Amino acid sequence: MVKNKLKPEIFILDVDGVMTDGKFYYSEEGKMFKVFSADDHDALCLLKNYLKIIFVTGDKRGFNISKKRIVDDMGMELNLVSTTQRINWFQEHYDLDKIIYMGDGIFDHYVMRKVHYSIAPSNSDTNAMKFANFITKRSGGDRAVSEAALHILETFFTPYNPSKDLPQNLQASGTWST
């Protein structure tokens, strides 16, 4: 259920457990890898004309791994924000009534209760799912963000129509320069 009739303007996504499978892979040298989903960036590109897209992570030690994918590869904004300070950070930077938030963690329900609309992957913490407006069928790191993006288009904007040609200016993951 949508909390108000205003159109959202910002889509904020948690990284770990939403864009990734939520697992951290360590070696003796420390955190080495995170697994990101294949199609999430492409689906987010469909939203760019409607919403500002921002990522947050509380993973300070793995920040450079997330930065490589989110900032360097996808060209999107990434902020280091503690999971326990997110609602305060969101309130300081944005109007909560204009935010769609996608999170999965044990503290994400505090944000989900106050923003315009919230989404949780199917493998989220119980409280995150309890307070989410929409729960994806897919798990974090397994195209849950892609599913959420299509849901947002259908709920708030213009549904994606796979029968139509792709927009000529769409800058998706499969776009390579020669």
Secondary structure, 3 states (H helix, E strand, C coil): CCCCCCCCCEEEEECCCCCECCCCEEECCEEEECCECCCHHHHHHHHCCCCEEEEEECCCCCHHHHHHHHHHHCCCEEEECCCCCHHHHHHHHCCHHHEEEECCCCCHHHHHCCCCEEEECCCCCHHHHHHCCEECCCCCCCCHHHHHHHHHHHHHCCCCCCCCCCCCCCCCCCCCCC
